[in-house]
Amino acid sequence: MKTIKRNVLVVVFMLGTLFNYANNEKDFKTTVDAKKVKVVFKDVKKGQLLTVKDKNGVQLHSETVSIQGELIKFFDVSSLNNGLYTIELNKEYLIIIKSITVKENKVTFIEDSEEIIFKPIIRNEESLVLISKINFDKKPILITLFYEGEEIFSETLKDQEIVKRAYRLDDNLKGNYKVIVYCNAKSYINEFKI
């Protein structure tokens, strides 16, 4: 887990062009007048999604990553209302979330706020639906399957750190299927035909 944190995300705060980068990637320097946030993401790929959200989950900024490698972004927080905000990088198999607070046009990095959410992997092979997910926080996971828009199965999993599920569909029911996995206040959808 520490390796993932070290290689995935580094947040550094800025005041103007002043930038004090510590020797260790996990050390951060900030000033009380900081009105801008500099975010550095290591190992990004084209097509990944970068978003900034408020405490209610309202998306304030969204962009698709257009480069490969290191992504450096500056966010001016001077126009934001006081409150809690998150900066999220949505990668193929995980979401990295960092939190900041804004108070009177000053930004503060919330120490130890980095959260890594592993997305469920949902795939189908002919009449099988396979779902796997790493769930270290053991939060409930709701899995719902639909056939032609009608719910055909639902299951809530609790207290499971590693989720591995296989569901066999009726070979005679050809048509449109949808699987929705709800976890970590997010939903993940896979639609397919058999």
Secondary structure, DSSP 8 states (H G I E B T S, - for coil): -HHHHHHHEEEEEEBTTB----SSTT-----TT--EEEEEEEEE-TT-EEEEEETT--EEEEEE---SEEEEEEEE-TTS-SEEEEEEEE-SSEEEEEEEEEETTEEEE-TT--EEEE--EEEEETTEEEEEEE-TT---EEEEEEETTEEEEEEEE-S-SEEEEEEE--TT--SEEEEEEEETTEEEEEEEE-
